[in-house]
Amino acid sequence: MFKKILIANRGEIALRVIRTCREMGIQTVAVYSTADRESLHVRFADEAVCIGPPASRQSYLNIPNIISAAEITNADAIHPGYGFLSENAEFSRICADYGIKFIGATAEQINFMGDKATAKATMRAAGVPVIPGSEGLLDSVEQGKELAKEIGYPVIVKATAGGGGRGMRIIKDESEFQKAWDDAKMESGAAFGNDGLYLEKFVEEPRHIEIQVVGDQYGKVCHLSERDCSIQRRHQKLVEETPSPIVTPELRERMGQAAIKGASAINYEGAGTIEFLVDKYGEFYFMEMNTRIQVEHPITEEVTNFDLIKEQIKVAAGEPISGQNYTPKRYAMECRINAEDPANGFRPSPGKITQLHFPGGHGVRIDSHVYAGYTIPPNYDSMIAKIIVSGQSREEVMTRMKRALQECVIEGIKTTIPFHIRLMDDPGFKSGIFTTKYLESFDFGGL
């Protein structure tokens, strides 16, 4: 087992990893930018090293500085958390070159899944259902138009190196194709330095369902059931729940086995998710694989009583996975609390938290790095807390979540709490029948 782990991240996920390491008797090293000097992960770690100024590219994305911090502190492993360098194949490879264990996927596995066209081809070969579309990148707009005629409109063009909804355009008929093509290429080239596009059939009335998987170094893979991430705004998740209101035992079994096939196809090591779109007919299609821990992993932990961070560390240390395929026996939901103003287009609201009270009670968990007096810097993601609740039924969970949200007090900044409270009372959300487009017609007025 590792003696010392450096956490190459910040905020709540860095604190989350530190807590599990402390329970396992493992020393921790925090790295931080000058903007995060007063963050809790810096205070709670056994050691802390400043790795640069506020800009991510000069600190949390600065591979030489992070490797140097690991070397001077004698860390024998690095946990990347999520975001930043967690899915950076070059970082994984450099860690291996320096004899530091990267707690996550290998460079080869990240490369297999990081390029969406390659990932789709890999999954198709493994027998995992994929959305009809191009088998690789499109060479020209004419090729795209021909394929769209073949599979039928609507279609969607996507950036092969995309993420966060950038480089994507939905095309309803051929007259829209040229402009959508040009816009997607321009946006993806500017955002990712790669303007390669591929085309897929556009899935109607989709639900975003992901399967949590864990694999070890000996070829064994298990799944820990599904999470429903369909409540999104501009492709950014706001609420996640498990089990999904629309997933039947039969569908769960098929999706779980497909996820295992997909992860096994690349000999996957560590915790990851296979993400699917489920259409209005109950058919599911592979969308992408995230080769890292997810923001929403706590809801799976709450319904399975299984520490995913601990499992990540154990697998990276060479131990076989201790998990097995799980069927949820409880319900859990997570609301992401962001420093944003939902009444004004979710405008970021950095600043100083003047008063803070987090909810508690049975079935309530808070994952956060903020405190009264903490100043939220404008340089990073706006998520400041996750409220996770669990219970015996979806109805109990929603009631408990509303109570927890009403009990939460964060003053000095705007947050997404008012939006979440309204959502818990929303008839459409309560019904469990909604799609990834649900918030496009949601009433945000008066929040």
Phi, psi and omega in degrees: 000151181294149177264328183211128181243130172268133179259110184272061182196189185218179170064211189294327182289325176297317178295322178299316180293319179301319182298315179293319178301318180297320178295330181270000179076025181256132177291152183231150174236124174264142169247149184207153172273168179297336178287340184253019184303327183261012181287152183296328181295332177289320182288324187275338181288158179289326177221157179216140182229127175283130184243010176148182179285178187303322184303130184303319184296339180260000182223276186288347174251008183270092186300313180303319180293322180291316178297320178299319178297321178294321182290317183287340178260000181061036175287136180259001177206157177232127173258121185272354183065221175236160183071194180044245187259014187294334179239033180262108184299323181296320178296316178301318181293317180296321176303314179298319180298327182268005179073024178250127183285124174275118183277085184168199184286156175287165179301320181296317180294320178296318179296321178302318186261345183288326176268118190295325179293317177296318180300317181296317179296321179296316181291320178301317180294332180275357180086017178271132180301131178236157180290134177304138180170197182291145180277351177203200180287148178281138180276334185201165177294327179296318178298321179296318179296319179296317180293322179298321176298321184291315184267344176094140176282155001282153176233172177222134173261140184226147174287132181294333179256021191283176178177155177065021177085359180277146180075023180238138175216132175272135182237120185269333176203171189298332182295337181269352193296310186300312182295317179299318179300309181299316181295317182294319179295317180295315182294316182291323177296318180289322185279324189237355183070019181211113184259018178295136182235148169231168187234142178222157167298134178280121182281124183274141180049056186279150165250142178262106182240127179242147178250125177282126178237155173222131178232154179245184183281001185247012174090003179268138178227138173229163175241151181243042175072192192249163169230139178261118184242035189281340178279099186225157172230119182052046177068012177254126183290141177241326181223138175228149179214158176213139354287168179287140178298340185255355184271120177275163176305323181292317179293321178300318180296315181294317180292321179297316179292324177296320179296319178296317177302315182295315180292321180295329183298335179246016181052049190297137179239127177108193178264139179199178178227141170259121186257133182236153164256132177248124184272180185291349178263001180085010176271146181239151184222139176298135177249307179193169173240133173260115186269056184194176172287149181258155175307319188272014183300333182300329182293326175294319178300320184291326182270345181248351184054052188221120182278104184290327178293318177299319179294320176304313183294316181296317179297317180296331179278359176099008179275149176290154180295142180262354182278172174216169179297126185251143168248122183301137176250354177228180179239148177211154181216146178234132171249126177277121178264110182253150174279075183217156179257102183293341179280349181230056175065026180058041178296134179303145183226065177291165180146188184269131174278114184272326178223143181212129171219118177269148179288165177214203180099175184300132175077015181243129179232138178241126171247111184201159179241007185260164181204166178298128183099350180283137177257121180281118180286154181275004191273346190231184178305146188276358181290127181244346180196159172232125174261119182242125177235152179224159181188188186273345181209163178296322180297317179297320180296316180295320178297317179293321180296317179299317178299316181295319179296319180293333181278343185280128180238117175228111183247155180105339179220167171271146177223172179276007181303314180301322176299314182296322178298315179297321181298322181296339178261357186285126183301320181296317178293318179300326182292336183081001181254097180205169181236180179293347180264007189303319185284352178293337178245015182282145181272106179264001183293142175078008178285000000 
